[in-house]
Amino acid sequence: MKIQNLLRWISLTLPIFIILICQSQSHATQTQPVLDNLTVDSFINKTLQWKSCLIRFQGKKLKLSASTVLAGVFCFIAASISSAGGIGGGGLFIPILTIVAGLDLKTASSFSAFMVTGGSVANVMYNLRTKSAKFGGKILIDYDIALLSEPCMLLGVSVGVVCNLVLPEWLITILFAIFLAWSTFKTCRNGVGFWKMESDKHQETRHGYEKLENGVIKNGTYGESGEIKNLKEPLVGMEGKEKSRFPWKKLVVLIMVWFSFFVIYLLRGNRYRQGIIPMKPCGVGYWTLSLFQIPLAIAFTAWILRRKEAIACQGPNKQGVNKLIFPLMALLAGALGGVFGIGGGMLISPLLLQVGVAPEVTAATCSFLVFFSSTMSAFQYLLLGMEHTSTALVFSVICLVASLLGLVVVQKAIKEFGRASLIVFSVGIVMALSAILMTSFGALDVWKDYSSGSYMGFKLPC
């Protein structure tokens, strides 16, 4: 109740706070009441003016102000919610930094890369040290899924970035709204399904306790002291009690994949001549290095697919799935993430849930994938001369602490109530908020381009 009251108080005071900031920075006198003759056009124009007001307030130098502190508080809350689902949270960080802190989109994107990195570091640290008795004493990260997904996800990000440069803003906004709406619906429906199945399991557990008086136990086994074990385990689980060793070889392969793509990014640079070697933007060398990612991703994926180890789907059906589905999903998630400018974790998470991967495994594996993609983005920003690095590191530490707190709270709730579906609902909440915020402000930018008569068609990548 205290958290709900705090969120309600913040949501009520935020609009008042932003209006006071804009009024204090504005030099124009406003004599006409705001609500007089309020139309759709005037509302949109006033919103765009308010957005410009915040950006002018920050200016080129990032100032320590009340809006910056408030943005840190909101990012703390967003990171704690996102960490439970193993997704980066970039879909929330970027709107918060642009709406509340008044940063421009380029600076907010660079900050978001560091903040997602901080949250993913917390997730990976926690998941590497935590073993689940429900999954036979294994860690929750599925390295086989990560191996199959990482090369194609990194390739998809590069393809998506090129599509982002070519496609018009209005088409990107429409595709983003459609995909996130569909993903949110599917995720919430999966969450409801998991919740009902867990409720049925708990109902059987209570029946097991009732039959204990007659000496019949169906859902548990006696321990040494006569107590019943395994009655409060969530529905989704794995069989097997074998002791697992840390997969060092798989981790080394993942690092090799990451380093290979990272070297290509550094050598190629971007279309503004920002790279470690002089290269003509969009020249032959630029596109040769870019296209080299395709055979590289295919080679890594083919080599991993030749391994004879089967990937077990850890969902309710407890059946194996086709290995090819994971690189295809990763390619789609990476491409959409590159187009929309957000991390692929929020996009691949509902896809993994859809094929029946357990919520806990989905969250841990997605956070592991996000760690590789976000660190690559953060390193690129650093090497290409990012500004406000110290402030970005402060926000990164805030997200790291918030993610640890969110993980501890959610895992404790899962252990207490046996509800792994809480992870699915946290993913759905983040996706719904991201869809609303990013679609709304994307629509505002489209309206601004339309009103100013800017070109709104397809563009060349260079």
PyMOL commands that set and color helices and strands:
alter all, ss='L'
color gray80, all
select helices_A, chain A and resi 2-25+40-58+66-85+90-99+105-129+133-135+143-166+169-214+248-268+284-291+293-305+325-340+345-354+359-383+389-417+421-452
alter helices_A, ss='H'
color red, helices_A
select strands_A, chain A and resi 131-132+138-139+221-222+228-229
alter strands_A, ss='S'
color yellow, strands_A
deselect
rebuild
show_as cartoon
